[in-house]
Amino acid sequence: MASLMENLIDILGKLCNEYENLLGLSTDKTPVIISGDLKKLSKITDEEQIVVSRINHLDHERHEVIRDIANVVNRDVEDLKLISIIQMLEPRPAEQQKLAAVYDRLHESVRKVQRVNSQNQELLSSALEMVEFEINMIQAIKAAPETANYNKGAYNAGSVIGVDRSGFDAKQ
């Protein structure tokens, strides 16, 4: 059981480190989103994917260790949470303290990542709204009203106000 606890503490420590790496990347992403630098944003997103892949691998390892602990203590793995493992370690205060410390660190790191990602999501949403607004403005300009000019045959010969549809002026 002691080696299982050491493994769990080690895996949780590695998870903390990876979440802190992810927090750094997410924090770096905020000014890049604001500036609209798509190359840097793509690079940071690629780096985030690598970190998330490592987090998923470590989370799988954590789940396996918790399943092994559940087998040893004869409890259902679905009911066995880190908090209950910390409480079970009351007879071993040194391990309990280490597990509680790494749990708190992990919890805080995840909370910070969620906060920064929420801010980034709002920034991206605002940027998308701005792009949509600009597209609508361009479409509105192209759909400007025509003048009411008619030729001798009573056909509408009006032009669109404020829009030059030719796109190329050979006189210049």
N, C-alpha and C positions, 0 to 999 in steps of 0.2 A: 504494500500500500504506500509506503514511503517513497519508493521510486516512481510510482504513479503520480504522486503529489509533486515531486520534483519535476517530472515531465510536464505536468500541467502548468506549473509556475514558469518553466522555461518557455513553453509554447505561448503562454499569455504575455510574457515579456517580449518575445519576438513579434507578437501581434501588436503590442503597444508601439514598438519601433516602426513597424510598417504603417500603422495609422498615423504616427507622427510624420513619417515621410509623405504620406498622402495629404496631411494637413499642410505641410510646406508647399507641395505642388498646387493645392487648391488655393492657398494664399497667393502664390505667385501668379495664378491664373486670373485673379481679380483685376489687376491693372491691365493685363493683356486684353481682357474682355472690354474694358473701358476704352482702350485705345483702338480696338478693332483689328489688331494684328493677327490675321488668320494663320500665318506661318507659325508664329510662336504658340498660338492656341492649339494648333494641330500637334506640335511637338510635345507640349505639356500634356495633352490628352493621351498621346501615345505612352508617355512615361507613367501616367496615372493607370493606364490599362495594365502595365507590367506590375505595378505595385498591387493593384486589385487582384491580379492573378496570384501573387504571392500570399495575399491575405486569404483568398479562398482556399489555397492549399493548407495554410496554417489553421484555418477554421475547421477544415476537414480533420486534421490531426487532433485538434482540440476536442472535436466531437468523438473521435475514436477513444481518446484517453478518458473522457467522461463516461463513455459506454463501458470501458473496462472498470472504472471506479464503481459504477452502478452494479456491475456483476459481483465485485468483491464485497460490497456492502449490502448486496441483495435488495436493491431498490430499482424501481422502474426508471429507465434512462430519461423518459419524458418528464418525470417529476423532479429529477435531480438537476438543480440549477447551481450556479457558482455560489450564490448566497447560502444555499443549504449545505454545500460542501464546506464553506468557511465555518458555518455553525457546527458541523460535525467534527471539526478539528479542535474543539475546545480543549480536549485533553493534551493536545500538542500545540502550545501557544506559539512556538517559534514558526512552525509551518503555517499556522493560522494567520499570523501577522504578515508573513511573506505573501501568502495568497491574497489576503485582504488588501495589501498595498498595491500589488500588481493589478488586482481587480479595479481598485479605485483609479489607478493611472489609466487603465484601458477605458474605463467608463468615461473619464474626463476627455481623453483623446477622441473617442467616438463622438461625444457631444460637440466638441470644437469643430470636427470635420463636418458634422451635420449643419452647424451654424454657418460656416463659410460656404458650404455647398448651397445652402438656401439663399444666401446673398448672391452667389454667382448665378443661380437660377433666375432670381429676380432681375439681375442685370441683363442676362440673355433674353429674357422675356421682353424687357424694355427695348432692347436692341431690335428684336424681331418686330415689335409694334412700330418702331421708327421706320424700319425698312418697308413694312406694309403701308404706312402712311405715305412714304415717298412714292411707292408704286401707284397708289391711288391718285396722288397728285399728278403724276405723269400721265396716267390714263385720263384724268379729268381734263388736262390740257389738250390732249389729242381729241377729246370729244367736245371741243368748244363749239358754240353755235355758228351756223353759217349766216352770211349776210343775205338779205332778201333782194338780190339782183336777178333780173330776168332778161333774157335776150329777146330778139324779135319773134321767135317762135313760141314764146311764153314758157320756155324751159328755164329752170333755175340755173343760173350761171354764177351763183354766189360763191364766195371763198370762205374758208374757215377763219374766224377771227383769231389773230395772234399766232397762227401756226403756219409754218412754211413746210409743206408736205414734200417738196422736191428733194431736199436733203443735199443737193449739190448745186452750187451756183457757178456756172462756167465763166461768168463775167469777172469774177474776182481773180 
